[in-house]
């Protein structure tokens, strides 16, 4: 076999290995550098959604994993708070990827909380309910509505809020 052919095979194996490694390990938890890399496999056990997600607030710490329906179906981490009838999530008002997709498409997707994966639909919350839900989200994050989540971001009262309800 020629050196060029061997180099091509090695390059192919490295590329395929890199793609498979990304598929099975992303998303990464920190929100910097590679931590912002979305994944494609959500995992977990498909579970029927409870009528009240509030008990999960004490049972599951840390972010949930979210995967939207459609293409590209990428998995990202989100901060959340369980509520009666669904799950509250929020995002910066910067026309970001997943918030924009919920507004432009159906909002169907899956939320993995702990080991359970729920089929859910997200809806943007507007009006006075938005601040009520954002206050719950902020409290779980240990902040007030007038604080930014991190340096350079908007105060939490300006963030977009989404309420995820079980898909029927």
DSSP file (Angstrom, degrees, kcal/mol; ACC not computed):
  #  RESIDUE AA STRUCTURE BP1 BP2  ACC     N-H-->O    O-->H-N    N-H-->O    O-->H-N    TCO  KAPPA ALPHA  PHI   PSI    X-CA   Y-CA   Z-CA
    1    1 A X              0   0    0      0, 0.0     2,-0.1     0, 0.0     0, 0.0   0.000 360.0 360.0 360.0 141.5    0.0    0.0    0.0
    2    2 A X     >  -     0   0    0      1,-0.1     4,-2.2     4,-0.0     5,-0.2  -0.368 360.0-117.5 -78.6 158.7    1.3    3.5   -0.8
    3    3 A X  H  > S+     0   0    0      1,-0.2     4,-2.6     2,-0.2     5,-0.2   0.871 115.2  54.6 -61.3 -38.4    2.0    6.1    1.8
    4    4 A X  H  > S+     0   0    0      2,-0.2     4,-2.0     1,-0.2    -1,-0.2   0.891 108.4  47.9 -63.2 -40.5   -0.7    8.4    0.3
    5    5 A X  H  > S+     0   0    0      2,-0.2     4,-2.2     1,-0.2    -2,-0.2   0.903 112.2  49.1 -68.1 -41.5   -3.3    5.7    0.7
    6    6 A X  H  X S+     0   0    0     -4,-2.2     4,-2.7     2,-0.2    -2,-0.2   0.917 110.8  50.6 -63.1 -43.4   -2.3    4.9    4.2
    7    7 A X  H  X S+     0   0    0     -4,-2.6     4,-2.5     1,-0.2    -2,-0.2   0.890 110.1  50.7 -62.3 -39.2   -2.4    8.6    5.1
    8    8 A X  H  X S+     0   0    0     -4,-2.0     4,-2.2     2,-0.2    -1,-0.2   0.899 111.2  47.4 -64.8 -41.7   -5.9    8.9    3.6
    9    9 A X  H  X S+     0   0    0     -4,-2.2     4,-2.6     2,-0.2    -2,-0.2   0.926 112.9  48.6 -65.8 -45.1   -7.1    5.9    5.6
   10   10 A X  H  X S+     0   0    0     -4,-2.7     4,-2.5     1,-0.2    -2,-0.2   0.921 111.7  49.6 -61.1 -44.5   -5.6    7.3    8.8
   11   11 A X  H  X S+     0   0    0     -4,-2.5     4,-2.4     1,-0.2    -1,-0.2   0.911 111.4  49.7 -61.1 -42.4   -7.2   10.7    8.2
   12   12 A X  H  X S+     0   0    0     -4,-2.2     4,-2.7     2,-0.2     5,-0.2   0.909 110.8  48.7 -62.5 -43.5  -10.5    9.1    7.5
   13   13 A X  H  X S+     0   0    0     -4,-2.6     4,-2.8     2,-0.2    -2,-0.2   0.906 111.7  49.9 -63.9 -41.7  -10.3    7.0   10.7
   14   14 A X  H  X S+     0   0    0     -4,-2.5     4,-2.5     2,-0.2    -2,-0.2   0.918 112.8  46.7 -63.5 -43.9   -9.4   10.1   12.7
   15   15 A X  H  X S+     0   0    0     -4,-2.4     4,-2.4     2,-0.2    -2,-0.2   0.946 114.9  45.4 -64.5 -48.7  -12.3   12.1   11.3
   16   16 A X  H  X S+     0   0    0     -4,-2.7     4,-2.7     1,-0.2     5,-0.2   0.914 113.8  50.6 -61.2 -42.8  -14.8    9.4   11.8
   17   17 A X  H  X S+     0   0    0     -4,-2.8     4,-2.6    -5,-0.2    -1,-0.2   0.899 110.2  50.0 -61.5 -41.4  -13.5    8.8   15.4
   18   18 A X  H  X S+     0   0    0     -4,-2.5     4,-2.3     2,-0.2    -2,-0.2   0.911 111.9  47.3 -63.1 -43.5  -13.8   12.5   16.1
   19   19 A X  H  X S+     0   0    0     -4,-2.4     4,-2.6     2,-0.2    -2,-0.2   0.931 114.1  46.7 -64.8 -45.8  -17.4   12.7   14.9
   20   20 A X  H  X S+     0   0    0     -4,-2.7     4,-2.0     2,-0.2    -2,-0.2   0.897 111.2  52.6 -64.3 -39.5  -18.3    9.6   16.9
   21   21 A X  H  X S+     0   0    0     -4,-2.6     4,-1.0    -5,-0.2     5,-0.3   0.924 111.5  45.9 -60.5 -44.7  -16.6   10.9   19.9
   22   22 A X  H >X S+     0   0    0     -4,-2.3     4,-2.4     1,-0.2     3,-0.7   0.927 110.4  54.2 -62.5 -45.4  -18.5   14.2   19.7
   23   23 A X  H 3< S+     0   0    0     -4,-2.6    17,-0.6     1,-0.2    18,-0.5   0.870 115.5  38.2 -58.1 -38.9  -21.8   12.4   19.1
   24   24 A X  H 3< S+     0   0    0     -4,-2.0    -1,-0.2    -5,-0.2    -2,-0.2   0.521 124.8  34.7 -95.9  -4.6  -21.4   10.3   22.2
   25   25 A X  H << S+     0   0    0     -4,-1.0    -3,-0.2    -3,-0.7    -2,-0.2   0.699  90.5 120.9-119.4 -29.1  -19.9   12.8   24.6
   26   26 A X     <  +     0   0    0     -4,-2.4    15,-0.5    -5,-0.3    14,-0.4  -0.494  38.2  64.2 -80.1 154.1  -21.4   16.3   23.8
   27   27 A X  S    S-     0   0    0     10,-0.5     2,-0.3    12,-0.2    11,-0.2   0.483  72.6-153.4 -81.2 157.1  -23.0   18.4   25.1
   28   28 A X        -     0   0    0      9,-0.8    49,-0.2     6,-0.5    -2,-0.1  -0.751  15.1-125.7 -98.7 146.5  -20.4   19.4   27.7
   29   29 A X  S    S+     0   0    0     -2,-0.3    -1,-0.1     2,-0.1    48,-0.1   0.876  80.6  79.9 -67.8 -44.9  -21.5   21.0   30.9
   30   30 A X  S    S-     0   0    0      1,-0.1    -2,-0.1     2,-0.1     0, 0.0  -0.247  74.8-133.4 -65.9 157.1  -19.6   24.2   31.2
   31   31 A X  S    S+     0   0    0      5,-0.1     2,-0.3     3,-0.0    -1,-0.1  -0.113  77.8  78.6-102.0  35.5  -20.8   27.2   29.2
   32   32 A X  S >  S-     0   0    0      5,-0.0     3,-2.6     0, 0.0     5,-0.2  -0.975  96.5 -21.1-138.7 152.7  -17.5   28.2   27.8
   33   33 A X  G >  S+     0   0    0     -2,-0.3     3,-1.7     1,-0.3     4,-0.1  -0.228 136.4   2.6  54.4-127.5  -15.2   27.0   25.0
   34   34 A X  G >  S+     0   0    0      1,-0.3     3,-2.1     2,-0.2    -6,-0.5   0.700 120.6  78.7 -63.5 -18.7  -16.1   23.4   24.1
   35   35 A X  G <  S+     0   0    0     -3,-2.6    -1,-0.3     1,-0.3    -2,-0.2   0.708  86.5  59.1 -63.0 -18.9  -18.9   23.5   26.7
   36   36 A X  G <  S+     0   0    0     -3,-1.7     2,-0.6    -4,-0.1    -1,-0.3   0.403  79.6 111.1 -89.3   3.1  -21.0   25.4   24.2
   37   37 A X    <   -     0   0    0     -3,-2.1    -9,-0.8    -5,-0.2   -10,-0.5  -0.676  64.4-139.3 -79.8 119.5  -20.8   22.5   21.7
   38   38 A X        -     0   0    0     -2,-0.6    38,-0.2   -11,-0.2     2,-0.2  -0.379  12.8-148.1 -75.8 158.7  -24.2   20.9   21.3
   39   39 A X  B     -A   75   0A   0     36,-2.2    36,-3.1   -14,-0.1   -12,-0.2  -0.420  11.0-141.0-108.7-170.9  -24.6   17.2   21.1
   40   40 A X  S    S+     0   0    0    -17,-0.6     2,-0.6   -14,-0.4   -13,-0.1   0.478  77.4  75.6-130.4 -10.0  -27.1   15.0   19.3
   41   41 A X        +     0   0    0    -18,-0.5    -1,-0.1   -15,-0.5    -2,-0.0  -0.926  47.5 178.8-110.3 119.8  -27.9   12.1   21.7
   42   42 A X        -     0   0    0     -2,-0.6    -1,-0.1     1,-0.1    23,-0.1   0.817  20.7-178.3 -89.6 -32.8  -30.2   13.0   24.7
   43   43 A X        +     0   0    0      1,-0.1    -1,-0.1    74,-0.0     2,-0.0  -0.212  25.2 112.9  67.7-159.3  -30.3    9.6   26.3
   44   44 A X  S    S-     0   0    0     68,-0.1     2,-0.5     2,-0.1    72,-0.2  -0.133  75.0 -64.7  81.5 177.3  -32.4    8.9   29.4
   45   45 A X  E     -b  116   0A   0     70,-3.3    72,-2.7    -2,-0.0     2,-0.1  -0.909  49.5-115.0-104.8 121.7  -35.5    6.7   29.8
   46   46 A X  E     -b  117   0A   0     -2,-0.5     2,-0.4    70,-0.2    72,-0.2  -0.380  47.4-179.1 -55.9 125.2  -38.6    7.8   27.9
   47   47 A X        -     0   0    0     70,-2.9    72,-0.4    -2,-0.1     2,-0.2  -0.973  33.5-110.1-134.9 141.1  -41.0    8.6   30.7
   48   48 A X        -     0   0    0     -2,-0.4     2,-0.1    70,-0.1    70,-0.1  -0.536  46.9-110.6 -68.4 134.5  -44.6    9.8   30.9
   49   49 A X        -     0   0    0     -2,-0.2    -1,-0.1    70,-0.2     2,-0.1  -0.416  27.5-125.3 -70.8 138.1  -44.6   13.3   32.1
   50   50 A X        -     0   0    0     -2,-0.1   116,-0.2     1,-0.1     3,-0.1  -0.341  16.1-122.1 -73.9 163.9  -46.0   14.0   35.6
   51   51 A X  S    S+     0   0    0      1,-0.2    34,-1.9    33,-0.1     2,-0.4   0.720 103.3  38.8 -77.7 -20.2  -48.8   16.5   36.1
   52   52 A X  B     -I   84   0B   0     32,-0.3     3,-0.3    33,-0.2    32,-0.2  -0.969  57.5-178.1-135.1 117.8  -46.6   18.4   38.5
   53   53 A X    >   +     0   0    0     30,-2.2     3,-1.3    -2,-0.4     4,-0.5   0.472  61.9  99.0 -90.3  -3.1  -42.9   18.9   37.9
   54   54 A X  T >  S+     0   0    0      1,-0.3     3,-1.8     2,-0.2     4,-0.5   0.868  74.4  59.0 -55.7 -42.7  -42.4   20.8   41.2
   55   55 A X  T >> S+     0   0    0     -3,-0.3     4,-1.0     1,-0.3     3,-0.9   0.792  94.7  66.5 -59.7 -24.6  -41.1   17.8   43.2
   56   56 A X  H <> S+     0   0    0     -3,-1.3     4,-2.7     1,-0.2    -1,-0.3   0.750  83.6  74.3 -67.6 -21.9  -38.3   17.4   40.7
   57   57 A X  H <4 S+     0   0    0     -3,-1.8    -1,-0.2    -4,-0.5    -2,-0.2   0.876 106.0  34.6 -57.5 -37.5  -36.8   20.7   41.9
   58   58 A X  H <4 S+     0   0    0     -3,-0.9    -1,-0.2    -4,-0.5    -2,-0.2   0.706 120.1  50.1 -88.9 -21.5  -35.6   19.0   45.1
   59   59 A X  H  < S+     0   0    0     -4,-1.0     2,-0.5     1,-0.2    -2,-0.2   0.805 110.2  44.9 -87.8 -31.1  -34.8   15.6   43.5
   60   60 A X     <  -     0   0    0     -4,-2.7     2,-0.3    -5,-0.1    -1,-0.2  -0.961  66.2-167.2-123.7 119.8  -32.7   16.7   40.5
   61   61 A X        +     0   0    0     -2,-0.5    53,-0.1    -3,-0.1     2,-0.1  -0.726  51.6  27.2 -99.9 153.0  -29.9   19.3   40.8
   62   62 A X  S    S-     0   0    0     -2,-0.3    18,-0.2    18,-0.1    -2,-0.1  -0.247  97.5 -34.9  90.8-179.6  -28.2   21.0   37.8
   63   63 A X        -     0   0    0     16,-0.1    51,-0.3     1,-0.1    16,-0.2  -0.236  52.3-127.3 -76.0 162.6  -29.3   21.7   34.3
   64   64 A X  E     -C   78   0A   0     14,-2.6    14,-2.2    49,-0.1     2,-0.4  -0.579  21.9-117.9 -96.6 169.2  -31.7   19.6   32.2
   65   65 A X  E     -CD  77 112A   0     47,-2.3    47,-3.3    12,-0.2     2,-0.4  -0.931  28.6-164.2-108.9 135.5  -30.9   18.5   28.6
   66   66 A X  E     -CD  76 111A   0     10,-3.0    10,-2.2    -2,-0.4     2,-0.4  -0.961  11.0-178.5-123.7 136.9  -33.1   19.7   25.8
   67   67 A X  E     -CD  75 110A   0     43,-2.4    43,-2.9    -2,-0.4     2,-0.2  -0.987  17.0-146.6-133.4 123.6  -33.4   18.4   22.3
   68   68 A X  E     - D   0 109A   0      6,-0.8    41,-0.3    -2,-0.4     4,-0.1  -0.585  21.8-110.8 -88.5 151.5  -35.8   20.0   19.8
   69   69 A X  S    S+     0   0    0     39,-2.7    38,-0.1    -2,-0.2     5,-0.1  -0.347  79.3  36.7 -71.8 160.0  -37.7   18.1   17.1
   70   70 A X  S    S-     0   0    0      3,-0.1     2,-0.4    -2,-0.1    -2,-0.0  -0.315  97.2 -13.7  91.2-175.9  -36.7   18.6   13.5
   71   71 A X  S    S+     0   0    0      1,-0.3     2,-0.1    -2,-0.1    -2,-0.1  -0.905 123.6  26.5-112.8 137.9  -33.3   19.2   11.9
   72   72 A X  S    S-     0   0    0     -2,-0.4     2,-1.2    -4,-0.1    -1,-0.3   0.552  77.5-171.8 -79.7 137.4  -30.8   19.9   13.2
   73   73 A X        +     0   0    0     -6,-0.1     2,-0.3    -2,-0.1    -3,-0.1  -0.741  16.8 174.0 -97.0  90.0  -31.8   18.2   16.4
   74   74 A X        -     0   0    0     -2,-1.2    -6,-0.8    -5,-0.1     2,-0.5  -0.685  27.2-130.8 -99.7 150.6  -29.1   19.3   18.8
   75   75 A X  E     +AC  39  67A   0    -36,-3.1   -36,-2.2    -2,-0.3     2,-0.3  -0.869  31.3 170.0-103.0 130.3  -28.9   18.7   22.5
   76   76 A X  E     - C   0  66A   0    -10,-2.2   -10,-3.0    -2,-0.5     2,-0.3  -0.926  33.4-110.7-133.9 159.8  -28.1   21.6   24.8
   77   77 A X  E     - C   0  65A   0     -2,-0.3     2,-0.3   -12,-0.2   -12,-0.2  -0.712  34.4-175.1 -88.8 142.8  -28.1   22.2   28.6
   78   78 A X  E     - C   0  64A   0    -14,-2.2   -14,-2.6    -2,-0.3     2,-0.2  -0.994  26.3-124.3-135.5 143.6  -30.7   24.5   30.1
   79   79 A X        +     0   0    0     -2,-0.3    11,-0.5    11,-0.3     2,-0.3  -0.596  45.2 171.4 -76.7 151.3  -31.3   25.9   33.6
   80   80 A X  E     -E   89   0A   0     -2,-0.2     2,-0.3   -18,-0.2     9,-0.2  -0.939  32.7-148.2-154.7 168.1  -34.9   25.1   34.6
   81   81 A X  E     -E   88   0A   0      7,-1.6     7,-2.9    -2,-0.3     2,-0.2  -0.948  25.9-127.2-146.6 131.6  -37.5   25.1   37.4
   82   82 A X  E     +E   87   0A   0     -2,-0.3     2,-0.3   -29,-0.2     5,-0.2  -0.520  32.9 174.1 -77.2 144.7  -40.3   22.6   37.7
   83   83 A X  E >   -E   86   0A   0      3,-2.7   -30,-2.2    -2,-0.2     3,-1.6  -0.897  44.1 -73.1-140.8 168.4  -43.8   23.9   38.0
   84   84 A X  B 3  S+I   52   0B   0     -2,-0.3   -32,-0.3     1,-0.3   -33,-0.1  -0.535 121.0   9.5 -65.9 124.3  -47.3   22.5   38.2
   85   85 A X  T 3  S-     0   0    0    -34,-1.9    81,-0.5    -2,-0.4     2,-0.3   0.320 131.9 -15.2  90.2  -8.0  -48.2   21.4   34.6
   86   86 A X  E <  S-E   83   0A   0     -3,-1.6    -3,-2.7    79,-0.2     2,-0.4  -0.983  75.6 -66.3 172.8-161.5  -44.7   21.8   33.1
   87   87 A X  E     -EF  82 164A   0     77,-2.0    77,-3.2    -2,-0.3     2,-0.5  -0.979  31.7-141.6-129.1 134.6  -41.2   23.2   33.2
   88   88 A X  E     +EF  81 163A   0     -7,-2.9    -7,-1.6    -2,-0.4     2,-0.3  -0.838  25.6 168.8 -97.4 129.4  -39.9   26.8   33.0
   89   89 A X  E     -EF  80 162A   0     73,-2.6    73,-2.8    -2,-0.5     2,-0.3  -0.895  11.0-164.1-129.8 165.0  -36.8   27.6   31.0
   90   90 A X  E     - F   0 161A   0    -11,-0.5     2,-0.3    -2,-0.3   -11,-0.3  -0.981   5.8-171.1-148.1 157.6  -35.4   30.9   30.0
   91   91 A X  E     - F   0 160A   0     69,-2.2    69,-2.7    -2,-0.3   -13,-0.0  -0.981  37.1 -87.6-146.9 157.3  -32.8   32.4   27.6
   92   92 A X     >  -     0   0    0     -2,-0.3     2,-1.8    67,-0.2     4,-0.5  -0.289  41.9-114.4 -60.4 149.4  -31.2   35.7   26.9
   93   93 A X  T  4 S+     0   0    0      1,-0.2    -1,-0.1     2,-0.1    66,-0.0  -0.323  83.9 112.9 -82.3  56.2  -33.1   38.0   24.5
   94   94 A X  T  4 S-     0   0    0     -2,-1.8    -1,-0.2     0, 0.0    -2,-0.1   0.119  93.3-104.3-116.1  19.7  -30.4   37.8   21.9
   95   95 A X  T  4  -     0   0    0     -3,-0.2    -2,-0.1     1,-0.1    -3,-0.0   0.871  60.8-177.8  59.1  38.0  -32.3   35.8   19.2
   96   96 A X     X  -     0   0    0     -4,-0.5     4,-2.2     1,-0.1     5,-0.3  -0.096  35.8 -95.6 -67.8 168.3  -30.3   32.7   20.2
   97   97 A X  H  > S+     0   0    0      1,-0.2     4,-2.0     2,-0.2     5,-0.1   0.909 114.8  34.4 -54.1 -60.8  -30.6   29.4   18.5
   98   98 A X  H  > S+     0   0    0      1,-0.2     4,-2.0     2,-0.2    -1,-0.2   0.881 117.5  51.4 -75.3 -35.8  -33.1   27.4   20.5
   99   99 A X  H  > S+     0   0    0      1,-0.2     4,-1.8     2,-0.2    -1,-0.2   0.912 111.5  48.9 -63.1 -41.4  -35.4   30.3   21.5
  100  100 A X  H  X S+     0   0    0     -4,-2.2     4,-2.5     1,-0.2     5,-0.2   0.898 109.3  52.8 -64.1 -40.9  -35.7   31.4   17.9
  101  101 A X  H  X S+     0   0    0     -4,-2.0     4,-2.4    -5,-0.3     6,-0.3   0.885 106.6  52.4 -64.4 -38.2  -36.5   27.8   16.8
  102  102 A X  H  < S+     0   0    0     -4,-2.0    -1,-0.2     1,-0.2    -2,-0.2   0.918 113.6  44.5 -62.6 -41.8  -39.3   27.6   19.4
  103  103 A X  H  < S+     0   0    0     -4,-1.8    -2,-0.2     1,-0.2    -1,-0.2   0.882 119.8  40.0 -69.7 -38.2  -40.8   30.8   18.0
  104  104 A X  H  < S+     0   0    0     -4,-2.5    -2,-0.2    -5,-0.1    -1,-0.2   0.731 123.1  31.6 -86.0 -23.3  -40.4   29.9   14.4
  105  105 A X  S  < S-     0   0    0     -4,-2.4   -35,-0.0    -5,-0.2     0, 0.0  -0.357 104.2 -75.2-119.8-161.5  -41.3   26.2   14.6
  106  106 A X        -     0   0    0     -2,-0.1    -4,-0.1     1,-0.1     3,-0.1   0.759  50.4-127.6 -75.7 -26.1  -43.7   24.1   16.8
  107  107 A X        +     0   0    0      1,-0.3    15,-2.3    -6,-0.3    -5,-0.1   0.468  55.9 149.7  88.1   1.6  -41.6   24.0   20.0
  108  108 A X  E     + G   0 121A   0     13,-0.2   -39,-2.7    -6,-0.1    -1,-0.3  -0.418  17.7 115.0 -68.5 143.9  -41.8   20.2   20.1
  109  109 A X  E     -DG  68 120A   0     11,-2.5    11,-2.7   -41,-0.3     2,-0.4  -0.959  56.7 -86.3-178.2-165.1  -38.9   18.5   21.8
  110  110 A X  E     -DG  67 119A   0    -43,-2.9   -43,-2.4    -2,-0.3     2,-0.5  -0.978  22.1-157.1-130.9 141.8  -37.7   16.4   24.6
  111  111 A X  E     -DG  66 118A   0      7,-2.3     7,-3.0    -2,-0.4     2,-0.7  -0.983   5.8-157.1-118.1 128.2  -36.4   17.4   28.1
  112  112 A X  E     +DG  65 117A   0    -47,-3.3   -47,-2.3    -2,-0.5     2,-0.6  -0.923  13.8 177.6-106.0 115.6  -34.2   15.0   30.0
  113  113 A X  E >   - G   0 116A   0      3,-2.4     3,-1.7    -2,-0.7     2,-0.4  -0.964  67.8 -39.7-117.7 113.0  -34.3   15.7   33.8
  114  114 A X  T 3  S-     0   0    0     -2,-0.6   -49,-0.1   -51,-0.3   -54,-0.0  -0.581 124.4 -28.4  67.0-127.4  -32.1   13.3   35.7
  115  115 A X  T 3  S+     0   0    0     -2,-0.4   -70,-3.3   -71,-0.1     2,-0.4   0.461 120.1  94.1 -98.0  -3.0  -32.6    9.9   34.0
  116  116 A X  E <   -bG  45 113A   0     -3,-1.7    -3,-2.4   -72,-0.2     2,-0.5  -0.749  57.3-159.5 -95.8 136.2  -36.1   10.6   32.7
  117  117 A X  E     -bG  46 112A   0    -72,-2.7   -70,-2.9    -2,-0.4     2,-0.4  -0.968  10.4-164.2-116.1 125.5  -36.8   12.0   29.2
  118  118 A X  E     - G   0 111A   0     -7,-3.0    -7,-2.3    -2,-0.5     2,-0.6  -0.885  21.3-129.3-113.4 137.6  -40.1   13.6   28.6
  119  119 A X  E     + G   0 110A   0    -72,-0.4    48,-2.4    -2,-0.4     2,-0.3  -0.770  47.9 165.5 -81.4 119.0  -41.8   14.5   25.3
  120  120 A X  E     -HG 166 109A   0    -11,-2.7   -11,-2.5    -2,-0.6     2,-0.4  -0.833  36.0-139.0-135.3 166.6  -42.7   18.2   25.7
  121  121 A X  E     -HG 165 108A   0     44,-2.6    44,-2.6    -2,-0.3     2,-0.3  -0.999  20.3-145.2-129.3 130.2  -43.9   21.3   23.8
  122  122 A X  E     -H  164   0A   0    -15,-2.3     2,-0.4    -2,-0.4    42,-0.2  -0.733  14.5-175.5 -96.4 142.4  -42.5   24.7   24.5
  123  123 A X  E     -H  163   0A   0     40,-1.5    40,-2.7    -2,-0.3     2,-0.2  -0.998  29.8-115.6-132.5 137.9  -44.4   28.0   24.3
  124  124 A X  E     -H  162   0A   0     -2,-0.4     2,-0.5    38,-0.2    38,-0.3  -0.525  29.0-137.3 -70.8 138.6  -43.1   31.5   24.8
  125  125 A X  E     +H  161   0A   0     36,-2.9    36,-0.6    -2,-0.2     2,-0.2  -0.869  28.5 173.4-101.8 127.2  -44.6   33.2   27.8
  126  126 A X    >   +     0   0    0     -2,-0.5     3,-0.5    34,-0.1     4,-0.2  -0.745  39.0  30.3-123.2 171.4  -45.6   36.8   27.4
  127  127 A X  T >> S-     0   0    0     -2,-0.2     3,-1.3     1,-0.2     4,-0.7  -0.282 116.3 -29.6  77.2-163.3  -47.4   39.3   29.6
  128  128 A X  H 3> S+     0   0    0      1,-0.3     4,-1.6     2,-0.2     3,-0.3   0.788 131.3  66.1 -63.0 -28.2  -47.5   39.4   33.4
  129  129 A X  H <> S+     0   0    0     -3,-0.5     4,-2.8     1,-0.2     5,-0.3   0.819  91.1  65.6 -62.6 -29.5  -47.0   35.6   33.6
  130  130 A X  H <> S+     0   0    0     -3,-1.3     4,-2.6    -4,-0.2    -1,-0.2   0.936 104.5  42.3 -59.4 -47.9  -43.5   36.0   32.1
  131  131 A X  H  X S+     0   0    0     -4,-0.7     4,-2.1    -3,-0.3    -1,-0.2   0.861 112.8  53.9 -69.7 -33.9  -42.2   37.9   35.1
  132  132 A X  H  X S+     0   0    0     -4,-1.6     4,-1.3     2,-0.2    -2,-0.2   0.941 114.3  41.1 -63.2 -46.0  -43.9   35.5   37.6
  133  133 A X  H  X S+     0   0    0     -4,-2.8     4,-2.2     1,-0.2    -2,-0.2   0.889 113.2  53.6 -68.6 -38.7  -42.3   32.5   35.9
  134  134 A X  H  X S+     0   0    0     -4,-2.6     4,-3.1    -5,-0.3    -1,-0.2   0.857 103.7  57.0 -65.1 -33.6  -38.9   34.3   35.5
  135  135 A X  H  X S+     0   0    0     -4,-2.1     4,-2.3     2,-0.2    -1,-0.2   0.891 107.8  47.6 -63.7 -38.9  -39.0   35.1   39.3
  136  136 A X  H  X S+     0   0    0     -4,-1.3     4,-1.9     2,-0.2    -2,-0.2   0.916 113.7  47.4 -65.8 -42.7  -39.3   31.4   40.0
  137  137 A X  H  X S+     0   0    0     -4,-2.2     4,-1.5     1,-0.2    -2,-0.2   0.924 112.8  48.9 -63.3 -44.8  -36.4   30.7   37.6
  138  138 A X  H  <>S+     0   0    0     -4,-3.1     5,-2.7     1,-0.2     4,-0.5   0.900 108.5  53.6 -62.9 -41.6  -34.3   33.4   39.1
  139  139 A X  H ><5S+     0   0    0     -4,-2.3     3,-1.1     1,-0.2    -1,-0.2   0.904 107.7  50.0 -62.0 -40.9  -34.9   32.2   42.6
  140  140 A X  H 3<5S+     0   0    0     -4,-1.9    -1,-0.2     1,-0.3    -2,-0.2   0.831 111.1  50.5 -66.2 -29.5  -33.7   28.7   41.7
  141  141 A X  T 3<5S-     0   0    0     -4,-1.5    -1,-0.3    -5,-0.2    -2,-0.2   0.483 117.6-115.8 -84.7  -2.9  -30.6   30.3   40.2
  142  142 A X  T < 5S+     0   0    0     -3,-1.1     2,-0.3    -4,-0.5    -3,-0.2   0.811  77.8 109.0  75.2  30.5  -30.0   32.3   43.4
  143  143 A X      < -     0   0    0     -5,-2.7    -1,-0.3    -8,-0.1     2,-0.2  -0.835  64.1-121.5-131.3 167.5  -30.6   35.7   41.8
  144  144 A X    >   -     0   0    0     -2,-0.3     3,-1.4     4,-0.1    12,-0.4  -0.647  36.6-105.4-100.8 167.9  -33.1   38.5   41.7
  145  145 A X  T 3  S+     0   0    0      1,-0.3    12,-2.4    -2,-0.2    13,-0.3   0.743 119.2  56.8 -64.9 -22.4  -34.8   39.7   38.5
  146  146 A X  T 3  S+     0   0    0     10,-0.2     2,-0.3     9,-0.2    -1,-0.3   0.505  92.7  85.5 -89.6  -3.0  -32.7   42.8   38.5
  147  147 A X  S <  S-     0   0    0     -3,-1.4     9,-2.1     8,-0.1     2,-0.2  -0.729  77.0-125.5 -96.1 145.4  -29.4   40.9   38.5
  148  148 A X  B     -J  155   0C   0     -2,-0.3     7,-0.2     7,-0.3     3,-0.1  -0.567  18.7-127.5 -78.3 155.2  -27.7   39.6   35.4
  149  149 A X  S    S-     0   0    0      5,-0.6     2,-0.3     1,-0.2    -1,-0.1   0.857  89.8  -5.0 -70.3 -34.4  -26.9   35.9   35.4
  150  150 A X  S >  S-     0   0    0      4,-0.2     3,-2.2    -3,-0.0    -1,-0.2  -0.964  98.8 -66.3-152.9 164.5  -23.3   36.7   34.5
  151  151 A X  T 3  S+     0   0    0     -2,-0.3     3,-0.1     1,-0.3    -2,-0.0  -0.289 119.4  20.7 -58.3 129.9  -21.2   39.7   33.6
  152  152 A X  T 3  S+     0   0    0      1,-0.4    -1,-0.3    -2,-0.0     2,-0.2   0.270  99.5 109.7  95.8 -10.7  -22.2   41.2   30.3
  153  153 A X  S <  S-     0   0    0     -3,-2.2    -1,-0.4     1,-0.1    -5,-0.1  -0.515  73.7 -96.5 -94.6 168.4  -25.7   39.7   30.2
  154  154 A X        -     0   0    0     -2,-0.2    -5,-0.6     1,-0.1    -4,-0.2  -0.341  49.3 -85.8 -74.8 158.1  -29.0   41.4   30.6
  155  155 A X  B >   -J  148   0C   0     -7,-0.2     3,-2.1     1,-0.1     4,-0.3  -0.365  44.3-112.5 -59.0 148.7  -30.9   41.6   33.9
  156  156 A X  G >  S+     0   0    0     -9,-2.1     3,-1.6   -12,-0.4   -10,-0.2   0.778 112.6  70.2 -59.4 -28.2  -33.1   38.5   34.3
  157  157 A X  G 3  S+     0   0    0    -12,-2.4    -1,-0.3     1,-0.3   -11,-0.1   0.705  97.9  52.3 -64.3 -16.5  -36.3   40.5   34.0
  158  158 A X  G <  S+     0   0    0     -3,-2.1    -1,-0.3   -13,-0.3    -2,-0.2   0.531  87.3 109.7 -93.9  -7.2  -35.5   41.0   30.3
  159  159 A X  S <  S-     0   0    0     -3,-1.6     2,-0.3    -4,-0.3   -67,-0.2  -0.255  74.3-110.0 -70.6 156.6  -34.9   37.3   29.5
  160  160 A X  E     -F   91   0A   0    -69,-2.7   -69,-2.2   -26,-0.0     2,-0.4  -0.686  32.5-150.2 -84.8 139.4  -37.3   35.3   27.3
  161  161 A X  E     -FH  90 125A   0    -36,-0.6   -36,-2.9    -2,-0.3     2,-0.4  -0.910  11.2-169.8-116.9 138.8  -39.3   32.7   29.2
  162  162 A X  E     -FH  89 124A   0    -73,-2.8   -73,-2.6    -2,-0.4     2,-0.5  -0.986   9.6-152.9-128.6 138.2  -40.6   29.4   27.8
  163  163 A X  E     -FH  88 123A   0    -40,-2.7   -40,-1.5    -2,-0.4     2,-0.5  -0.953  10.6-153.2-113.9 121.9  -43.0   27.0   29.4
  164  164 A X  E     -FH  87 122A   0    -77,-3.2   -77,-2.0    -2,-0.5     2,-0.3  -0.831  14.5-175.9 -97.1 123.9  -42.8   23.3   28.4
  165  165 A X  E     - H   0 121A   0    -44,-2.6   -44,-2.6    -2,-0.5   -79,-0.2  -0.866  36.8 -87.6-117.1 153.2  -45.9   21.2   28.7
  166  166 A X  E     - H   0 120A   0    -81,-0.5   -46,-0.3    -2,-0.3     2,-0.2  -0.310  42.0-123.2 -60.2 137.2  -46.3   17.5   28.1
  167  167 A X              0   0    0    -48,-2.4  -118,-0.2   -58,-0.1   -48,-0.1  -0.573 360.0 360.0 -76.7 142.5  -47.0   16.5   24.5
  168  168 A X              0   0    0     -2,-0.2    -1,-0.1   -48,-0.0    -2,-0.1   0.455 360.0 360.0-102.1 360.0  -50.2   14.5   24.0
